[in-house]
């Protein structure tokens, strides 16, 4: 499965993502950790970038233990960033909060 980024941790405020800590694909490898705010993450998802939840395997560079696909879904007329299609608020399941 080809993906453009892996999100390893998330920060919420009032049911919305504030920041995510992620790795982004840079050609054949991945970046160091980057912080993306909700707006930047939403823009990347809207442009067709594919993000997964997961974590980097220690000492194995661009090798990840993957979780679920991140998607933008509609709920009550608003965009929600989640790993479930029926989410009512921003929710990235299984990720630690930082």
SEFIGU-267164 format. One line per 4 residues: number of its first residue (from 0); their letters; for each residue x, y, z of C-alpha. Coordinates in steps of 0.02 Angstrom, whole numbers. Layout:
// residues N
NUM) a) X Y Z; ...
// end
This chain:
// residues 98
0) xxxx) 0 0 0; 70 169 -50; 45 315 69; 113 491 84
4) xxxx) 125 508 272; 110 423 440; 33 510 590; 103 449 756
8) xxxx) 23 566 885; -117 694 895; -170 842 1001; -355 886 1018
12) xxxx) -447 1037 1085; -636 1040 1101; -656 887 988; -548 956 847
16) xxxx) -371 913 797; -250 1052 840; -86 968 791; -26 801 727
20) xxxx) 151 734 736; 189 646 573; 318 585 449; 298 635 266
24) xxxx) 360 542 113; 510 623 31; 540 520 -124; 597 346 -75
28) xxxx) 614 389 110; 523 486 246; 556 650 335; 601 673 516
32) xxxx) 452 713 628; 349 861 570; 208 952 658; 55 988 552
36) xxxx) -91 1092 609; -269 1040 564; -278 1160 416; -118 1093 337
40) xxxx) -171 912 364; -343 947 288; -263 1031 136; -150 881 107
44) xxxx) -298 760 121; -402 869 2; -259 863 -126; -269 673 -125
48) xxxx) -123 635 -9; -146 473 88; -105 471 273; -104 323 391
52) xxxx) -96 310 579; 51 214 649; 224 225 720; 402 215 656
56) xxxx) 494 55 700; 647 95 803; 813 84 710; 726 40 545
60) xxxx) 719 211 462; 570 214 342; 485 59 412; 319 86 501
64) xxxx) 191 -14 596; 33 47 512; -139 73 587; -289 144 496
68) xxxx) -311 259 347; -351 442 386; -494 520 290; -601 675 280
72) xxxx) -786 638 306; -942 746 315; -1043 756 475; -1183 883 501
76) xxxx) -1116 987 357; -938 998 425; -777 913 374; -713 791 504
80) xxxx) -540 710 500; -554 532 563; -510 349 540; -694 298 538
84) xxxx) -822 347 406; -958 371 538; -859 488 653; -951 638 726
88) xxxx) -792 734 771; -607 730 733; -546 561 793; -387 467 751
92) xxxx) -410 299 838; -266 216 927; -148 364 928; -70 435 1085
96) xx) -109 614 1131; 38 732 1152
// end
